[in-house]
Amino acid sequence: MPAPIAQSKYKEYFENNIDLRNKMRLAFAQALDALDSGSLGALEDFDTTLDGVYMRYRTNEAIYINEQTYDACSPALRKQAYDRLERFMKIAIERYNIQYNL
């Protein structure tokens, strides 16, 4: 039986980091899609500040983080925004319910 292929900790870390970045990018894309294509229509533009991170949604455009798109942000800011995405979406759902009188 052949010996298993040795894998360095650095390679594992690197692969996990790439996987996490892809999942974070996908989460923002899915959040934007959900806000743009609600069953009753798109959510109106809004902005909020969560723990010092300014997040702004613009209909059919993007979710901006400190006036930058997700891809233009530094890795540290991306992580901060990702950590606040769930609260941002809760606020968005509340605004959606108010907008459409649900």
HELIX and SHEET records of a PDB file:
HELIX    1   1 LYS A    9  ASP A   36  1                                  28    
HELIX    2   2 TYR A   70  ALA A   72  5                                   3    
HELIX    3   3 PRO A   75  GLN A   99  1                                  25    
SHEET    1   A 3 PHE A  46  LEU A  50  0                                        
SHEET    2   A 3 VAL A  53  ARG A  58 -1                                        
SHEET    3   A 3 ALA A  62  ILE A  65 -1                                        
END                                                                             
